């Protein structure tokens, strides 16, 4: 059996990993023998895990969940699967240079006043 897991570190950050032996890997993390990331954020707490037949499937899931933001990871942890699709949508970023230029009443290169 293989596992994808999510840990909460002492600084409340979330760590995502995969392993063939969940109990052993958690002990490694807790003893400071796990990933460098968790070594400086002890103690850790297991929040969530999924089981897989093959380690490659667990690893693929790990990489998928690592690409998610905190809100989406926590929705998974709390079983709020209906919240996953909306959390996958990116929020448009504000073009700071254009907005700053508008506020200052100046023109940024390539910026038009029609916003």
Beta strands, then each sheet from edge to edge (+ up, - down):
strand 1: 2-8
strand 2: 14-19
strand 3: 45-52
sheet 1: 2+ 1- 3+
end
